[in-house]
């Protein structure tokens, strides 16, 4: 596993989390 992949991994998780939060807020 490369360090680059880990950096992209946490960045992907942050973006995914932001989209998830927006989705939940739209459902309210």
C-alpha positions, -999 to +999 in steps of 0.1 A: +000+000+000+014+034-010+012+066+011-004+083-018-034+058-017-039+065+020-040+103+013-066+098-014-085+074+009-090+099+037-098+127+012-124+104-004-139+096+030-142+134+038-159+141+004-182+110+009-191+122+044-199+157+031-222+143+004-238+120+030-245+150+053-260+170+025-282+140+016-295+136+052-302+174+054-322+172+022-343+144+036-355+165+065 
